[in-house]
Amino acid sequence: MKYERIIWGVLLLFVGGVLLLDNLNIIEFYWRNVWGFWPIFLIIGGVNMLLNRNGSQTGSIVSLAILIIALAFLFVRGQEKPQHRGWLGFWKDKNIEADIDWDDIHNDNDTIFEGLKFSELYNVADSSKKTILNLSGGGTSFKLSDATDSLFEASVNKKKGNFSLTKTTTDTTNTLTFKMNDRRKGKKNNWTFNSGGNQVRVRLNTQPLWTLNLTMGAGELDFDLTKYKIRTLNFDGGAADLKIRIGELLPITDVNVKTGVANVEIKVPQGSGCRIKTHTGLASKDFKGFIKKDDGYYETPNYEGSKNKVFIKLDGGLSNFEVDTY
């Protein structure tokens, strides 16, 4: 048997075994704990090239032993409680911090942030319109703060990049676009992780019917939406940390989350019925109080008889998904 086939067989057995044990609740495995150790596989590849140039059986055995030891280390490491919320451990030492004191953000000569404020006025006619918020930014921490009498407000502590707010309106719809523009690449509106370190406090008006389209690369987003009429929330993120709390002001709320490497926490009201549909790869799932149905669906016990319903669709790779009630 070829050595390469043995290597791939061992890796598939490891991943499949961990996923099975995690799904059976025999272990709790946190994939984000082992993500930072991916260079191990470069080392294993290098050892393989050095020791197996001539098809040496001894070299194959040594390489396989190193792989097994590395996987054993990752297996133990993956069961440790995470020390930080982000998937990329170096976040805690760089510009994106997990714990931000949003009530103590200031600007003085000792800081490197620039304070910016954006606002869009609220008209009484806006209450009858569908309001769409397109919000995007890379390497940015977003926090939904108290409600506002304006339609939309954003307070930005900017370290890098440029932010903009635009509004388009029709007879039935208002569309707000708040985004970070990085013009370093050919004057295109591209944003990257290196543009990060920004902190944004968002305020919304409670009257309109909202559709939220949230897009980010690496960053954090913490939205308590219990006061707002959210019809649809779409989140598309990379290495992100997402926390949202859904209210029960509408009969139906749709939540669609698509991630790469992320930590996602969603809370829904106990009185609302909730159904979850998952399409995940190497993802960790923790749905407290949900009953698993056929075809990858999960439902709360009160789903059929509840007046209000929340539909959640989760699509992610190496992500951690947690859904709970409050």
C-alpha positions, 0 to 999 in steps of 0.5 A: 500500500502506498504511504500517501494512502496510509497518511490520508486514511489516518487523517480521515479516521482522525477527523471522522472519529472526532466528529462522531465522538463529538456528535455522540456527546462523548467528548467536547471538541473545539476545532478553533483550539487546533486551528493555530497548529496547522504548521504541524502538517507542513512539518510532517510533509517536510519529514516525509520528503526527507525520509522517503526519497528512496521509498524507505520503509523505515522512513515511512514508519518514522513519518507515520509515527510523527503524524500519529503523535501530532494527531494525538496532541491535537486530540488532547488540545482540542478538548481544552476549553478555549481561552479566547473567543476568536478562531485565530488565537493571535487576535487576542494580541492584536487589534481585535479584542474580545472584550471591549469597554464600549462605555469607556471609548474615548479619543485623546492624545494617547490613542491612535483612534479617530472618532467619526459619527454617521447619522441618517434622519428618520421620517415618519413615512419610514415606519411603513417602509421596508428598511434594508441595512447593508453593513460591512467591514473587515477587522472591525468590532460592531456593537448594537447599542441603544435605540435612536430617534434617527433612522440609523446612527454609527459611532466609529473609533477608526484606526484604519480604512475609511467608512461611508454611509449612503441611502437610497429610497423608493416608495416602499423601501429604504436602503442604507449602506454602511461600509468600510472602504480600503482604497489602497488597492487601485482605489477599489473599495476592498477591505482586508484583515490588515485594515482592522482594529476599528470599533463601531457602535451602531444604533437603529430606530425601533419603528421600521421593518428591518432586513439586515445584510451583514458582511465581514471578514475577520472581526466581531459582531454583537447585536441584541435585536430584541427591541427591533422588528427583524424580518430577515438577518443575513450574515456572511463572514470569514474568521468572525465572532458573531453573537445575536439575540433575536426578539419576538416582535414579528410572526416570522424571522429568518436568520441565515448565517454563512461562515468560514472559520467562526464562532456563532452564538444565537439566542431565540425567545423561549416562547417562539418556535425555532427550526434550524437547518444545518449545512456544515463541514467540520463544524461543532454544533450545540443546540440546547433544548432542540430536538433533532429531526430528519434531514439535518433539521432541529426544532424546539419542542413548541415549534408546531404550536407556537405563534411566532417562529424563527427559522435559522439556516447555518452554513459553515466550515470549521465553525462553532455553532451554538443556539440557545433560548432565553 
